[in-house]
Each structure stands twice: as C-alpha cells, then as structure tokens.
C-alpha cells in the first residue's frame, strides 16, 4: 500500500496561507509615510538632569543647564536611524507652530558633529530645531531605543517620555505644550 498523497486542495490552502502571511509581514515592515506615525503617549516621569554637556554641530560646547527655566522638547535621535528621521518633519512642523514660540526644540544625536552637519545640509535643511551632539545620556534620558522624546517643564519635571517615533505635530501635543507655556507665564507673574 502506497502512502497517501496530499490533495490539491490542501496545497492550495497552504499556498494561500503563505501568501497571506507574506502580505501581512510585508505590510508591517514597509516604510510608513509621515502621516502614518502613531500619536504620542503624553505621559512622563521624574526630574530632568541639567548637568549634561553637549556640543553643537560644529563641536562647540553647549551647557544643557542653560535651558533650565524653559519648556524643552528634547528628541534623542541618530542620523542613521530610519524611525528617527521619519519623525523629524513632524517635529519641525511642531517647532514652526506660532503658539509654541517659547519652547526650546532640541534634537540630540549620538553621532559625530560632521554627521549632523551633513544631515542638516541635506534632508534636515531648513528644520528649525537646535541640533546638538552628545557622547552619552544622563540617567533620566537613557533609554534602550531611539528615537526617544522628552518634554521638560520650566521647573525641570519630565512630563512626556516617549520611546519610538510619533506624530509630534498632532493637535493634542500642540495644546499640551501651549498649556505648559501658559503655566510657565502664570508662575512668572
């Protein structure tokens, strides 16, 4: 007695299942457009660390302590990181919003200053954020992945901590940052 051969129907079902699995996986791995980024989760934790030396894209030292007392939008990224570069246009749109003139928008990379300069001359041309370079991250900003974004209040509290790319120019984010600026102004009076 010879072994029973699988029917043609079974082969068609297996083939169709493989095609469906491939389509699902390809859809998840395909590059997304800027409008396809998820909304950020607006929650944070802890206190900011201001004892942190940075460099500008020309290698000149920048003291992060100079941002104490300001509302800071801090994005940790890298020039080689696809998701990082994907969310930068949304951050640029956020930084251009007239309601947010008082927010300091900082993009801090772990790259060499020359790599940041090249990015700024190419795809990053015209982006209104301040681009800085760091050799390491203080504990409150250390994460296992990039991009990572933190929003720091004028009194040094981290109120947003997001790991992963997000659609930062979302109206909820604009409103949240505008409220932080209003709170800062009302505390000044």
N, C-alpha and C positions, 0 to 999 in steps of 0.2 A: 504494500500500500504506500503510495507516494504522499509526501507532506502536502497539506492543503495550502494553496497559494492565496494570498490576499486578493480580495476582489478589487475591481477597478474603482468602485465607489469609495472604498477605503483609501486608495491612493489619491483620489480627487479630494477627499476630505482632508487628508494630511497636507496635501499641497496647498489647499485654500487656507488652512490654519497657519502654515508657514508664511504665506503671502501677507495675511492679516497681521501676524506678529512683526514682520519686517516693516510694514507700513506704520504701525504704532511706534516702533522703536525709531524709525527714521523721522517721524514727526516730533518726537521728544528731543532728538539730537539736532534737529535743523536749527539754523540761526534764526533768532527772533528779530522782528522789527522793533524799533524803539517804542512803539505803542503797545507792544505785547508784553512789556515788563510787568511784573506784579506790583500792586500797590504796597508801599512800605508798611510795616507794622510800627505804629507810633508808640513804642514803649521803651523805656531806658532803665538805667541803673547807675548808682554810685556817683562819685565825685571825679572831676577831671584832674589830670596831672599836668601842671603847668611847668614843672622843671624838666623841660624837654627841649633840647637844642635841635634845630632843623637847619637846612640850607636852602637857599633859593636855587633856581635852575642854573645860575652862574657859579654856584658853590659858596656864595657869601652867607655867613651865619645869620640865622633868624631865631630870635628868642620867642618861644611859644608863650611865655609869660606876658608878652606884650599884648596878647589877646584877652587877658583877664579883664573882666568887667564888660565884655561884649558877648552878644549871642553869636555862637560859632557853629557853622555847618562844616564838619570835618569828614572828608572822604579819604579812606586809605585804599590805594589802588596801585597798579603797576602798568607800565606801558605795554607789556607783553600779555596782559590778562584780557581775554575777549569780553567776559561779562563786565569788567571794569570799564572798558572803552565803550561798551554798548550803553551804559547808563550815563556817561558823561554829557551827552547832548541834553538829557532831561535836567541834569544838574545845572548846565549852562542856562537853560530856559528859566529855571528857578532863580538863579543868580541875577538874571536880567529883569525880574519882576520888580516894578517900581515900589510895591508895598514892602519889599524886603531890603531896601537900601541900607539899613543899619546892620544887616547880618554879614559877618565875615565868612566868605566861602573859601575853604582851604582844601586842596587836593594834595595829599601827601603820598609820595611814592617811595618805594624802597630801592628804586633804580639809581643809576649814576646820573648826575646832573646833565650830562651830554645826551642821555636817552630822553630825558624830559624835554630838553631843548629841541631835539629832533621831533618829538611828538607835537610840541607847541608850534613848530614851523610847518607841520603837515596837518594831520587830522584835527589837532587841537587849536588850530589857528582861529583867533577871534573869540575863544572861550574866555568869559570874564572872571573866572575864578583865579585865586592865587595858587600857583603850583609850587610845591616845596618838596624837598627830598629829606628822608630820614634814614639813619643807619639802624634804627631799632624802634620799637614801640614801648612806651611805658605801660605798666600793667593794666590800667583802665581801658586802653585802646588795643590791647593784644587780643587777637582772635586766631582761630585755626584756619580761616579762609579770607579771601578778598573777593570782591570789594567789601569793605566794612564802612559803615557810616554812623557818625555820632553827632547829635545835636547837643550843644552845651549852652546852658543858660548863662546870663550875665553874672550870676552868683556861683558859677562853677559846677552846677549839677548836670549830669548827663541824663537827658530826658528822652532821648531816642538812641537806640543802639540796634543797628540793622546789619546783619551779615548776609551778603548776596545782593545782586543787582535789583533795583527797584525803579519805579516810575516816579521820580522825585518831584516832577512838576505838577503832580496831582493837586487839585484844589484843596484837599484836606491838609496837605503838607503846607501849602501857602498859608492857609488860615492858621495852622498851628504855629508857624514861625512868626506870623504877624502878631499873634497874641503874645508870644514871648517878648517881642519888641515893645508892645504896649505895656506889658507888665514891667519891663525894664524902665520905660519912661515914667510910669506912675510911681515907681520906687524912688526915682530921682527927685521928684517934686517934694 
